[in-house]
Amino acid sequence: MASQNPYFFLDETGTDKDSKILAVACILTDHPQYLRKKVEELKQRMFKEKRFKDIPSVQDLRERGFHYCEDHQDVKNEFIELISEMPFESYICYEHKKSDHCHNDSFEWYDKLFCKLMHDRLRKHRESIINICFEQHHNSVENRRQELGNLINQLIKEIKFKDNCEFLSLPMVKSAGKDELCLSVVDYVAAIFKDYESSLRQSRKVDRLNNPSSWQSRNFALIRPKLRVIHDYGTGEFFTRWNPFP
């Protein structure tokens, strides 16, 4: 059943030079305020507990919030445990980087994966008031917001034409910084998937099964129940609960 008031929060991963994949992830929730409340509670608890007081990244939480690539391992463990219990669904569209991939500020790859990711999400929730939020990474924030809004409008036109249907309203598209606590959740989901996919690929190279006791596997196992669809853009394959990601 479609959500009555769906909120989508999006983030990307793999933009560093070392990563072998690019991915756009989103989480869907009807309860963004609850997610924000639980993230804030965890942050405040870390400020108070003695076992966290000597971890530099905990004090940094006051300024930047939770961020997978910067958080101490003890912080990561707590946050991953928290999000495994949160009420949301997640969706991921990814592709392997090509040998000639250019590490620059172009949004072409993002837009491609973003559109693939959001098409079915929009289609399913066309009778709802849809809210979409992405993290701002660029100085031209307003321009980027308009670009993504245009992509959403184009997707809606395509869906309306193909399905001969209408939408309740145009989605609300906005950007936010680290003050939007729900973006920390999707940041972790995207990064956990990237790490797991990387470990899976490495284990295949040496012709053995992925070690189920690896930290990448443990982290992925905690969020796996949240994953509804993982789309490999390159092969066109969809992984779901009925066709699980390896």
N, C-alpha and C positions, 0 to 999 in steps of 0.2 A: 504493500500500500504506500502511495506517495506521501511524502511529508506534507503537512499543512503549512509549515513555515520553515522551509529548508535554508540553512546557512552553509555555504561552501567557503572553505578557507584553503588557499592554494600556495604552494611553494615549489621551488625547483631544487634539483641537486645535480652534481656532476660538472659544474662549470669550472672547477679547478683543472689544472693541466694534467694531473695524475689519474683522474677518474676515467674509466673506460666506457661509461654510459652517461647519457643525459636523461633526466626524468622530470616529469611534472606530476606532482601528487596533490590530491585534494582530500579533505575530510568533509563529511556531511553530518550535520547535527541539527536537531530541533532545539537543543538546549545550550546555546553558546554561553549564557550567563552561568550555568552550572559548571561548565568546563573552566571558565575564567576563575570562578570562585575556588575550585579545587587546585588550580595551578598557583593561585595567590596564597592559598593556605599552605601549600608545600613550601613555597618560597619563605614565608614568614616562619615556618617551623625550622627551616634550615638556619635562619638567622639566630634562632634561640638555642638550638641544640649544640652542646659542647663539641661533639664529634665532627661538626662541620666548620667550627670557627677558624681553624687554621688552614682551610682550603681557600686559596685566593679567588678562585672562580665563584665561590659562594658570595663573597662581598661584591663581586662584579655584577651579580644578579640585580642589584639595586638600579643599575644603569641600563643593562642590556637585556635582562630577562634570560630565560633558558635558551641555550643555543647548542645544538649537538656537537659541533666541531670545536667549541670552546669550553664546554663543561668538563669538569673533573669526572673521572670514572665513577666515583661514589655518587656524584650528583646524577649522572646518567642512569645509574641503576635505580635510584629512587624515582626519577621521572618516568622511566620506562615502565616501572611497576605501576605507577599512578595511571598512565594513559591506557594500560591494558585493562583497566576497570572502568574507563570512561564510556559514556553513551555516544558513540559516533561510528560511522562507516568510513572506509577509505577506498580510494580508487587511484590507480597509478598508470601512466602511459610513459613508456621509455623506449629508447633505441640505443644501440651500440654506436659509439663514435666512429666515424670513418677516418681512414688514415690521413685524409687531407682536411680534417676538421680544424677550423680556424678559431682560436681562442680570442674572441673579441667581444664587443658590446652589442653585436647583432642579436635581434630578438627572433630571427627567422625560425630557428629550431624550436624555441619556446612556443611561438604561435602555432606551429604545426602540431606539436604534442598537446597543447592547450585545447585546440579545436577538436582533436580526436577524443580527448578526455571528456570534454564538456558536452559533446553532441548528445549522447544518450542520457546524460544527467538532465539536460534541459528538456529533452523529449519526455522523460518520465514525469517531470515535475511541472509540466506546462499549466496545470490547473492550480498552481500555488504561487505565492509571492516569493520569488527567488532572490536571495541575497548572496553576492559573490565578493569575496575579499582576497586580495593578493598582497604580498609584502612588497613595499617599495624599495627598489635597489638603484634607482637612477635619478639624476637631478631633475630630469623633465618628467616629474611625477604626473602632472596634470595631462600632459601629452600622452603618456603611456596609458593612463586610465582611459582616455578617449579611444586609443587604439584597441584596447581589449574590449571596450564597450561596443565598438564597431564590429569586431569579430563575433561577439555574442549576438548582435542584431542580425548579422549575416547568417549565422547558424539558425536563428529563429525563423528567418525567411525561408531557408531551405526546408526546415522541418514542417512549416506550415504548408508549403507547396507539395511536398511529398506525401504528407499524412492528411492533407485537407483538413487541418485543425486550426484552432486559435489558442492563444496564450492568455491567461488571466491578466497579465501585465508584463511589461518589459522588466527584466531583472535589474536590480540595483547593483552596480559595480563600483567598488571603492578600493582604495589602497590604504595600508596602515603600516606603521613601524613596529618596533618591539613592544610598544605599549599595548598592542593587541595580543593578549595572552593565548588566544586560540591558534595563532600562527606558530607558536612554539610547539604545539602538538603536531601540526602537519610537517614542520621542520624535522622533528624526530622521526616521524613515519617515513619520510622520504630518505633520510640518511640511513636508517636501519635497513631499508630495502636495498639501497646502494651497496652497503657493506656486505649484506648477505649475498647479493647477486655476484659481487666480486669474489667472495670466498667460494661460491659454488663454481664459478668459472675456473678458478685456480685449481680446485680439487679435480675438475674434469681434465685439466691439462696433464696432471700426473696420473691419470687413469685410475682414480679411486673414488669411492663415494665420499660425499661431504661428511665431515666429522660432526655427528649430531651433538657433541659436547662442546663444540667451539662457541666462543662468545657471540659470534655473528648469528649462529643458529639459535642460540638461546634467546637472543633479543628478538629475532624474527618470529620465533614460536610464540612469544608473548603478544605480538600484534597481529599474527596471522588470522585470528578469529575476526578481526576488524576489517580485513581485506575482502572486498566484494569482487573487484575486477582488477586484474593486472594485464595490461595490453602491451605486447611486444610489437611496436610499430614496424620494425623491420621485417618480421616474418608474418605479421598480421594475426598472430595467435593470441587468443584470449584465455587467461587463466582465471578460474572461478572456483567456488566451493565444489563444483562437480568436475572440474578439470584443474586440480590444485597446482599452484606453482611448485616446482620441484623442491 
